[in-house]
Amino acid sequence: MAGCSYTFYTKGGRFFMSFSSMASAKFLIKKNVSEQYYFVLKAPNGETIATSEFYTTKQACKLGIEAVRKYAPIAQEEDLT
């Protein structure tokens, strides 16, 4: 992919890869028909990666975004299939 770069590194014995692009991922804050807030995480190519639960306030929605930013990089994958 042109204009993209990957960085590989280890931290605490774990392997990580970071991706950067001229276009970047975005958190979009939206409202549903009931006037509740939610966010959508979009990939650099515009595809939806994740959609949040509904929040009663915009501030709570922003706190949800911050939680994803904080915990997603360290989240473990657990396959329950």
N, C-alpha and C positions, 0 to 999 in steps of 0.2 A: 504494500500500500504506500503510495507516494506521500511524503510529508509526515510520516509516522516514525516513531522510534520506540524501541523496547529496551528496558533496563532490567537485567537479572541480578539478583543479590541474595545473600543469605543473612538471616538474623535469628539469633537464638537457636541455631541448628535447623531452621526452617528455610525453605527455598521460596523466593518471591519473584514475581515479574511485574514490572509496571509498564504501562503503555501511555505514550503521549502522542498527540496528534495536533495538527493545526486547528482542527475542529475539536471541541471538547464536549464531554458529557454534561448534561444539565439536569437540575432539579426544577420542574415546573410546578408551581403552586396553582391549584384550580379549585373551583367550587362545583358541587353537584347541584341537582335541582332542588334539594332540600337546604341549600345554602351552607352545607358543611364543607370544610376545607379538606383537601387531600393533595398529595404530591405524586408526580410521575417522574421517574428517573429515565432519561433518554440517553442512549448511546450516541457517540459522535456521528454515526450514520443515520440518526433520527429514529431508530427502532426503540420501542419501549422495553426497558430492562425490568422495571418494577413499578408497581402501583401500591400506594400506601392504604392504610385504613383511613376512616373518616375522623376528622377532628372538629370540635365545636368552635375553636378559635384559630386564627392565623398563627398566633404565637405557639400554640400547641403543635401545629403542623410544622413550623420551623424547628421546634425542638425534636420532632420526629426525624427531620432531615439531618440534624446534627447527630442524633443517635446512630443513624445509618453511616454517616461519615466516620464516626468514632469506632463503631463495632464491626463494620463490614471488613475492614482490612485484617482483623484478627479472628474473624469468625471461622469456626471449624465446620467442615461439611459432614453431615450426618445423614446417611442414606437409610430411610425407613421403609423402603420397598420390600 
